[in-house]
Amino acid sequence: MQRNIVIIGAGVVGLSLAKTLASEGLAVTVYDSKRRVSDNAFRASGILSASGLERIKIPYKNAVVNRLRGAVLHVGNETLRVKAEETKALVVDRARLAEACLKEAEKAGAEVMLGTRADRDAVKEIARDKSRILVGADGAVSTVASAFSFPPIEEYALTYKADYEDARVEDDGIVNMFFSGLAPRFFAWTAPHSKKAVEGGIGVSSFARRDSASAFKSFEKTNGMLRSARFVRGSASIIPLGTRSVTVKGNVALVGDAAGQVKATTGGGIIFGVSCANILADTIKGCVNRGMPLSHYEREWRKKYGRDLKLHRLFHNRYPGKDTMSLKIIFKLARIMGAESFLSTYGDMDRPSATIKRFFLRDMTS
């Protein structure tokens, strides 16, 4: 059977796209240099919004390792506490999640070629056949984006994440986020996986030209929970903090981290990535069945999710570098305006536009 759609990248976003297309009877091949989809999955944090996971309908339930009710944000001695009675976010095992997505994609009929590297020349050769559609779902440092000279992503978060055991976790339902000069234009965090296991991490902006591993060592020394726990493993990664200005060229499209469809506030990419992949799947079906131009995907994902991604970027730009004073003022004003209570009830981790609308309409709807 001729394979009409080629996806580079067997991450959660690429596999979800493959599953959706294959379930519609379309011929799909996925290529990835990894020998197992779970390889290096631990590098990424597994904190995902509960409502977002329900919306995108990926097989996450057997991968859940903890449930989070809220977060405490720290800047110096100022805090902003956002806590709820119900689950707001889930901590998932990224390796198990990737394996579940692979199983669904293959069951739907997608062909997944692991251990097969597609370099610049290979992807150019694939796209040369205009009857094919090539999708780059190959992460922040995308070979597809590079091969076809897509506009660059301006800023990245260079992260280092580590897992710990034998930790002293006071509340295993709360994630802590730390904003300081140790993490310029991003933040450090501790997220419990259980009463005894925790992940710690830090991100530094690529603008800062600083090594994330050395920044993490400094954070580890100042954080009592990590300092007293047993280090298991750690690894560096890279996260885009802005969307590309173009994500479609001819018969080539980008999705997920490759397109920069990531929350700049937290670096989370699965919810928006899979959501945009669903729009891409609808567009590709239209291309195959009705001759719809692939550029329809560009218009539609920006129309539906562009505003929220821009708001995440706007909030990200308020993160401190060396000076934390502006964020301290924001925290104080937020508490005065009742943001802690409001966000605990109505906060949406993915859609800040909906949260802002609710905030300013709350007196009219109460």
ABEGO torsion letter per residue (X at the ends): XBBABBBBEABAAAAAAAAAAAAAGBBBBBBBABABAABGAAABBABBBAAAAAAAGBBAAAABABBBAEBBBBBEABBBBBBBABBABBBBBAAAAAAAAAAAAAAAGBBBBBGBBBBAAAAAAAAABAABBBBBAAEABBAAAAAAGBBBBABBBBBBBBBBBGBBBABAABBBBBBBAABBGBBBBBBBABAABBBBBBBBBAAAGBBAAAAAAAAAAABAAAAABBBABBBBBBBBABBBABABBEABBBBEAAAGBBBAAAGBAAAAAAAAAAAAAAAAAAAAAAGBBAAAAAAAAAAAAAAAAAAAAAAAAABBBABAAAAAAAAAAAAAAGAAAAAAAABBAABAAAAAAAAAAAAAAX
